[in-house]
Amino acid sequence: MTALVESIGLVEGKVVVVTGGSSGIGRAVCRLAASEGAAGIVVAALHEQPREGGRPIAEELAEAGTPHAFVRADVTRPEDFDAVIAAADGMGGVDVLVTCAGISDSVDVLEVTPERMRRVMGVNFEGTVFACQAAARSMRAREVPGSIVTISSVGGMRGFAHAATYSASKGAVRTFTYALADALGPHGIRVNAIHPGQVETEMLRVEMRGGSPIRIPLGRKGTPEEIAEVVLFAASDRAGYLHGASLVVDGGYSAVI
């Protein structure tokens, strides 16, 4: 497993839980966390097989010698997080949560049905809420400082007609993150949101039909690894005064629209 840059131990000794950790940005977060000294990694996802193909992340983590667990979890079911937290407890208890589980739905805004709206909101927003609740309860019970990083999107800051449900769900994640930061700050638990732009993932290629024909000042889409670098910094003790923040990682797109 090759790190993008030389390891500086961003999550040295920490137990990291990643929802949606099998694929895309979540998979990149798991890989980078392993190279940055994580004491354990819990991958919470519906499927072990990556959307983009290749080996399951658990095989890579085993090869790297990082303690890990894959927990089959439906993030829309709060009870599924009992097993996720139990797996983290077996490694010492969750220190970092990253909520990467997400889906999209490319549909004309006037054609959105209640079923389609509930599906996207269920995974993207409710799944984030349930994961954060479970991790925060564990951190508070153990009376340890912790870090929660939610994955929103530039779509949660702007509205896209072709992805109205996605934009709505990610906007909800953004404002929920602020509320959670207010609630958990007094307990020493930092909470921040990452807003990726267009990133080369299977979800962008398939569910979002390759993304929007937008102008990106850097001239390209991002990579999951580039988002993971920012996620791990926000999660780390090096970002000790970063709290209730939105970090936009979009190649400059939102600066010019």
N, C-alpha and C positions, 0 to 999 in steps of 0.2 A: 504494500500500500504506500504510494508516494504522496507526500504532502506537497502543497503548492509552494510553500516556503519552509525554511528551516523551523522546526518546532521550537516554541518558546514556552510550552506548558500552559497554555491558556486555561485548560480545565484540569490541570494536574490534580489527581486525587479526588476528583468529583464524580459522582454518579449522574449520568445524563440520560434522561428519558426523551425519546423523539417519537412523536406520533407521525404516522405516514413515513416512517424511516426506511421503508423498503425501496423507494423510488425517488427520482428527481432530486429536489433540494434536500429532502429529508435524508436520503441516502448519502449525499455529499456531506451533510452535517455529521452523520455517524462516522464516516470515514475520517473526517478531519478531527473529530473529537478523539478518536482512537490515537491519531498521530500526535495530538496535543495532550496526551497523558491521562485521559479519563480513566478513573478507577473501575468503571463499569458502564455499560451502555444497554438500555432497554429499548428495543424497537417495538413499538405498538402499531400494528397495521392489520388490515384484513388479509393480506396476501404476502407471502414471503418472496414470491417471484417479482423482480422489478418490472415496472411497466415498459421500460426501455430495453428489456432483455439483459442477458448476462447473469452472473452468479448472484445468488441471494446474498444480502449484506452480511448475514450471519457467518457465511463461509469466509468472507474477507476479514471479519473481526476475529474469527478463530485463528486464521492465518497470522494475524497481527499479534496474537497473544493477549487480546483485550477481553476481560470477562464480559459476558454479554448474555442477553436473553431475548428471544423473539416471543412476543405475546400476541396471539391472534385477538384483536380487539376491534369492535365496531364503535367508533368514537361517538356515535349518536346514542349509545347505550351507557349511561353513567355507571351502571353496575359492572361493565367490562373493565373499568379502571381499578377495581379491587385487585384483580390479578396483576395489573401493570404495576401498581404501587407495591404489592407483595414481592414482585420480582426485584424491584429497586431496593426494598428493605433487605432482601437477601444479600445485597451487595453493600449495604451500609445506609441506605436511604437516599431518596432523590434529592439532589442538590440543584440540578438544572433541568428545566422542562423547555422543550422546543416544540411548538405545535405546527407541524408541517402538513398534516392530513388535509387534503383539499380536493375539490372537484370543480368543474365548470360546466356550463351548458350554453352552447351557442344557439340562440333562438331570438327571433324578432321580439322586441319588447311587448308588442301587442298580442303576441301568441303565447306568452307565458301563462301556464296553467297553475292552479294551486299545487298540484302534485310536483311539478318541476320546481316551483319555488321552495316547497317544503324540503325536497331532496337536497338542494344546494345549501339552503340555510341550515338544514340539519347537520350536514357534514362540516361545513366551513365555520358556521357561527356556533351552533350548539355544541359541536364537537370540541371547539376551542374552549368554551365555557366549562364543559364537564372535565376536560383534561386539567385546566387551571385550578378548578375547585379541588380535585383529587390531590394534585401536587402541593397546593397551598396548605391543605389540611395536614398533610404529612410533614411539611416543613414547620408549620406552627406547632404541631404536637411534639416534634423533636427539638423545638426551640433553637433552630439553626438558621443562619442567613441563607438565602437561596436566590435563584435568578430564574425568571420566566421570560421567554422570548416568544412572542406570537408572530406568525407569518400572515400579514395582511397583503396588500398589493397596491400599486398605483391605481388599480381599478377601484380600490376603496377610498381613494381621494378624488377621483374623477368618475364620470358616468360614461359607460360605453353601451350604445344601443344594442349591439350584437351580444352583449354579455350582461344584461341588466341584473339578473339574479346573482351573478358572480360579484358585480360591483356592490350590490346591496349587502351581500353577506360579508364582504371584506370591509365595507364601511362600518358594519356592526362590530367586526373584530377590532377595528381601530378604536372606536369609542369605548368598547368594553375594556380594552387594554388600559385606557386612561383611568377608568373607574376602578379597575383592579389595582393599579398603581397607587391610587389614593387609599384604598383599603389595606393594602399589604405593606406599604412603606413603613409604617410604625413598627412592623414586626421584622424589619430588616430584610424583607424580600423585595428585590428589585424586579420591575416589570417593564418591558419595552417591546415595541412593535417594529418589525422590519417590513418595508414596502418594496418588494422587487418590482422591476418593470418586466419587459418581455425576456424570458429566460428559456434557453434551449432545453426544454423538457418534453417528454412524451405527451403530457397534458396539453401543453401549448400546441404541439403538432396535431394532435387528434381532436381533443375536446374543444380547443379554441381555434381550430382550423389554421394553424400557423401564426396566429396573432393578427393584429391590426397593421395596415400599411402606414405606420407612423414614422416620423423622422426622429431618429435617435442621434443626438450630436456625436457620440462616439462612433457611430457608423456601423454598429453591430448589436446583436442580442447578447445578453449576458450568459454566463455559464452557471450551473448549480454550485460549482466550487467557489465562484466569486461571491455568491450570496452567503455560502457557508462561512467564509472568512469573516464577514461582518456579523453574522449570527454568533459565532464563537467569541468574538471580541465583546459583543454586548453581554454575553453570558458570563464573561470572565471577571475576575476581581480587578483587572486593569480598567474596567469600566465602572468602578465603584460608586461614582456619583452620577451615573447615567440612569435615569429613572423617569418613567412616564413619557418617554421620548418616542418619536417616530423617525426611523432612519430610512431614507429613501435611497434605494440602490437600483438605478434605472438608466445608467449611461447618459443622464442629462435630459431624458425625455420630458419629465414633468417641469423642467426649468424653462422650456420653450413653447409649451402648448398654451 
